[in-house]
Amino acid sequence: MFAFRWETGARCYELTLEHDLLGDLVLRRVWAGKANRRGAGKMQVFLDEQAALREVEKVCARRQAHGYDLVRADYL
C-alpha cells in the first residue's frame, strides 16, 4: 500500500505497509548505515487498517523529529 524512505548523512530507514498472502496488513521497517549497510528490521502485523495507519503516522513523525529527510514516498 505504502512505501517510504528516509535518509540522513549516515543512515537510512525504510517503511512499507502492504497486505500479506493471508490478507493481514504487515508493516515492515528496515534501517541501516549507509557506509557499512549494517542494519536490522522489524515486521509488525495489524488486523485493523486504522491501527496500521496510526503507526505509519507515528513512524513518519519520529523520523522527521530525528532529522531524517523523506526521499521517497510511494503508493503501491
KOLTI-760702 format. One record per residue: y, x, z of N, C-alpha, C in turn. Coordinates in nm, 4 decimals. Example, Ala and Ser with C-alpha at 12.3 -4.5 7.8 and 13.67 -1.06 7.14 Angstrom:
       nc2       nc1       nc3      cac2      cac1      cac3       cc2       cc1       cc3
   -0.5690    1.3190    0.7800   -0.4500    1.2300    0.7800   -0.3300    1.3200    0.7800
   -0.2250    1.2850    0.7080   -0.1060    1.3670    0.7140    0.0030    1.2900    0.7870
//
This chain:
       nc2       nc1       nc3      cac2      cac1      cac3       cc2       cc1       cc3
   -0.1192    0.0808    0.0000    0.0000    0.0000    0.0000    0.1266    0.0859    0.0000
    0.1319    0.1832    0.0936    0.2492    0.2687    0.1056    0.2066    0.4141    0.1157
    0.2918    0.5034    0.0682    0.2712    0.6471    0.0859    0.4072    0.7120    0.1075
    0.4177    0.7933    0.2113    0.5410    0.8624    0.2446    0.5112    1.0111    0.2621
    0.6112    1.0933    0.2329    0.6016    1.2371    0.2601    0.7364    1.2848    0.3118
    0.7306    1.3561    0.4238    0.8490    1.4177    0.4825    0.8287    1.5672    0.4871
    0.9394    1.6402    0.4845    0.9323    1.7858    0.4943    1.0489    1.8395    0.5750
    1.0227    1.9532    0.6389    1.1285    2.0368    0.6944    1.1155    2.1705    0.6233
    1.1894    2.2693    0.6671    1.1771    2.4003    0.6052    1.0386    2.4610    0.6200
    0.9705    2.4287    0.7294    0.8420    2.4928    0.7572    0.7232    2.3967    0.7635
    0.7469    2.2662    0.7726    0.6382    2.1709    0.7958    0.6431    2.0558    0.6956
    0.5285    1.9890    0.6803    0.5227    1.8664    0.6005    0.4371    1.7633    0.6738
    0.4622    1.6361    0.6441    0.3957    1.5252    0.7120    0.3772    1.4153    0.6091
    0.2555    1.3630    0.5963    0.2272    1.2555    0.5020    0.1696    1.1357    0.5756
    0.2039    1.0190    0.5267    0.1589    0.8939    0.5854    0.1195    0.8005    0.4727
    0.0003    0.7431    0.4803   -0.0421    0.6422    0.3832   -0.0965    0.5219    0.4584
   -0.0698    0.4053    0.4052   -0.1231    0.2803    0.4582   -0.1921    0.2107    0.3431
   -0.3225    0.1880    0.3578   -0.3992    0.1261    0.2499   -0.5190    0.0520    0.3068
   -0.5782   -0.0323    0.2250   -0.6986   -0.1053    0.2642   -0.8215   -0.0191    0.2376
   -0.9168   -0.0237    0.3295   -1.0433    0.0446    0.3044   -1.1389   -0.0512    0.2336
   -1.2618   -0.0089    0.2127   -1.3582   -0.0906    0.1400   -1.3965   -0.2184    0.2125
   -1.3751   -0.2213    0.3436   -1.4067   -0.3408    0.4220   -1.2879   -0.4356    0.4335
   -1.1737   -0.3956    0.3777   -1.0555   -0.4807    0.3811   -0.9629   -0.4553    0.4981
   -1.0010   -0.3640    0.5883   -0.9139   -0.3309    0.7010   -0.8010   -0.2394    0.6546
   -0.6894   -0.2456    0.7242   -0.5775   -0.1560    0.6953   -0.5979   -0.0243    0.7681
   -0.5847    0.0856    0.6952   -0.6027    0.2180    0.7531   -0.4732    0.2965    0.7361
   -0.4224    0.3465    0.8464   -0.3041    0.4309    0.8469   -0.3519    0.5742    0.8607
   -0.3248    0.6573    0.7601   -0.3658    0.7981    0.7602   -0.2421    0.8851    0.7747
   -0.2508    0.9798    0.8660   -0.1422    1.0752    0.8878   -0.1986    1.2149    0.8681
   -0.1262    1.2978    0.7978   -0.1664    1.4368    0.7765   -0.0422    1.5231    0.7958
   -0.0570    1.6308    0.8719    0.0546    1.7223    0.8931    0.0060    1.8645    0.8747
    0.0981    1.9497    0.8307    0.0605    2.0885    0.8030    0.1842    2.1765    0.7999
    0.1596    2.3064    0.8134    0.2640    2.4049    0.7926    0.2696    2.4401    0.6447
    0.3873    2.4619    0.5925    0.3998    2.4960    0.4503    0.3501    2.6370    0.4201
    0.3733    2.7306    0.5097    0.3371    2.8695    0.4832    0.1868    2.8923    0.4923
    0.1210    2.8262    0.5873   -0.0204    2.8544    0.6077   -0.1113    2.7357    0.5749
   -0.0554    2.6205    0.5485   -0.1285    2.4982    0.5168   -0.2256    2.4565    0.6273
   -0.2134    2.5155    0.7446   -0.2917    2.4697    0.8583   -0.2358    2.3376    0.9049
   -0.3218    2.2517    0.9438   -0.2743    2.1236    0.9913   -0.3891    2.0389    1.0412
   -0.3630    1.9116    1.0530   -0.4617    1.8178    1.1041   -0.4293    1.6800    1.0506
   -0.5037    1.5832    1.0950   -0.4808    1.4476    1.0510   -0.5321    1.3481    1.1524
   -0.4990    1.2243    1.1271   -0.5369    1.1161    1.2171   -0.5502    0.9885    1.1348
   -0.6533    0.9093    1.1623   -0.6702    0.7795    1.0975   -0.6679    0.6716    1.2050
   -0.6009    0.5612    1.1737   -0.5899    0.4510    1.2670   -0.6172    0.3225    1.1900
   -0.7092    0.2391    1.2397   -0.7466    0.1147    1.1730   -0.6739   -0.0017    1.2382
   -0.6190   -0.0904    1.1558   -0.5483   -0.2093    1.2037   -0.6126   -0.3337    1.1447
   -0.6318   -0.4343    1.2265   -0.6812   -0.5627    1.1787   -0.5651   -0.6554    1.1450
   -0.4484   -0.6257    1.1999   -0.3284   -0.7078    1.1824   -0.2251   -0.6314    1.0994
   -0.1829   -0.6903    0.9882   -0.0870   -0.6237    0.8992    0.0469   -0.5989    0.9676
    0.0927   -0.6927    1.0490    0.2213   -0.6760    1.1170    0.2180   -0.5578    1.2140
    0.1073   -0.5403    1.2835    0.0950   -0.4267    1.3747    0.0974   -0.2954    1.2970
    0.0327   -0.2929    1.1825    0.0319   -0.1719    1.0988    0.1722   -0.1399    1.0496
    0.2454   -0.2408    1.0064    0.3818   -0.2186    0.9570    0.4754   -0.1740    1.0684
    0.4549   -0.2252    1.1892    0.5359   -0.1792    1.3039    0.5100   -0.0313    1.3309
    0.3840    0.0103    1.3203    0.3510    0.1513    1.3423    0.4123    0.2394    1.2339
    0.4127    0.1923    1.1094    0.4760    0.2666    0.9999    0.6249    0.2849    1.0299
    0.6909    0.1797    1.0749    0.8333    0.1889    1.1089    0.8569    0.2893    1.2212
    0.7694    0.2903    1.3220    0.7829    0.3863    1.4329    0.7695    0.5302    1.3825
    0.6707    0.5533    1.2965    0.6497    0.6879    1.2445    0.7690    0.7316    1.1606
    0.8199    0.6429    1.0765    0.9367    0.6755    0.9932    1.0559    0.7144    1.0808
    1.0809    0.6389    1.1856    1.1925    0.6688    1.2760    1.1695    0.8017    1.3486
    1.0453    0.8273    1.3894    1.0134    0.9515    1.4611    1.0323    1.0733    1.3707
    0.9898    1.0646    1.2473    1.0056    1.1774    1.1534    1.1537    1.2068    1.1327
    1.2336    1.1024    1.1142    1.3777    1.1215    1.0942    1.4413    1.1822    1.2200
    1.4009    1.1355    1.3364    1.4563    1.1869    1.4617    1.4205    1.3338    1.4824
    1.3079    1.3772    1.4285    1.2651    1.5165    1.4428    1.3155    1.6066    1.3308
    1.4055    1.5545    1.2476    1.4707    1.6376    1.1474    1.3980    1.6513    1.0151
    1.2979    1.5692    0.9904    1.2265    1.5729    0.8627    1.3059    1.4981    0.7573
    1.3023    1.5460    0.6341    1.3654    1.4789    0.5213    1.2586    1.4036    0.4436
    1.2863    1.2784    0.4105    1.1944    1.1993    0.3292    1.2034    1.2486    0.1853
    1.0922    1.2960    0.1303    1.0931    1.3489   -0.0060    1.0174    1.2591   -0.1030
    0.9361    1.1660   -0.0493    0.8652    1.0734   -0.1361    0.8328    0.9461   -0.0602
    0.8561    0.8336   -0.1252    0.8181    0.7029   -0.0715    0.7671    0.6202   -0.1888
    0.6391    0.5877   -0.1855    0.5776    0.5137   -0.2958    0.5140    0.3857   -0.2434
    0.5192    0.2836   -0.3267    0.4462    0.1612   -0.3015    0.3233    0.1632   -0.3906
    0.2055    0.1603   -0.3311    0.0815    0.1725   -0.4085    0.0283    0.0372   -0.4489
//
